[in-house]
Amino acid sequence: QVQLVESGGGLVQPGGSLRLSCAASAIFFSTYAMGWYRQAPGERRELVAVISSGGRINYVDSVKGRFTISRDNAKNTMYLQMNSLKPEDTAVYYCNARNYQADRDYWGKGTRVTVSS
């Protein structure tokens, strides 16, 4: 059974940092594009960052220069280093694994990030 398990969320003050992790199981991790999405209260889920199976990276404009996505294929794990956090980064952050060729799309249950003083 495929599982994506996020961890690392929590409460942090503005300007602080957090590192999110997404541990995947039961997928051929290296063949999947991995992404972080977030959903704030009352808002639509939005893409934050994505890293392809080949290592190509894209970020939403609002996090460029502050967030860094990475992956460790040996550990079947993806990361999101979040620096200079702002209150508007407050959301539930979800991990996504997508394999376009195999038409597979999986989601984690999310981890909550709250940026507040």
DOFIBA-31603 format. One record per residue (C-alpha): x, y negated, z negated. Coordinates in steps of 0.05 Angstrom, whole numbers, plus 5000, padded with zeros to 4 digits. Example, Ala and Ser with C-alpha at 12.3 -4.5 7.8 and 13.67 -1.06 7.14 Angstrom:
2
524650904844
527350214857
END
This chain:
117
500050005000
502849335021
504048854964
506548134963
507747894893
509347164879
512846914817
516246294791
510445804786
508945374726
508444684698
514044194715
514943444707
515342994769
522443014796
523543714770
525044364806
522045064812
524045674850
518646124876
519746844896
515647324938
517348064931
514648504986
513549254986
511249775036
512949345097
518949335144
520748665114
526148455163
521248485222
516248015190
515747265194
514947025122
511546395100
509445985041
502545655041
499245234988
492145034970
490544454925
483744394891
478444204941
483344234999
484644715056
490445205053
496444905089
502945185114
508944945073
514745315104
516045915148
522146325164
521946795223
524947495226
530747175263
531746635211
528546045247
525645565196
520145035198
517344585144
511344145138
513543425141
511643275069
516743755040
522643655087
528943495049
525943734983
524144464994
528445035020
525745695045
530246305048
529847065052
533947655029
532348245073
536348715030
531848544971
525348485011
524547804979
523147105002
524446464962
522245744960
526845264924
522844644908
526544024885
524243314871
517243554858
511443074862
504443094833
501743204903
505643864906
500744134855
497344744885
496845494886
502645744929
501446374970
506346835004
504747085074
507847635116
506247655190
508348125246
505447885311
507548495352
504248975304
498348495291
499448535216
498047965167
498648025092
497647545034
499747514961
495047304905
498646644893
502446294839
500345624809
504845024810
502944414770
507043784773
505043314718
507942884663
END
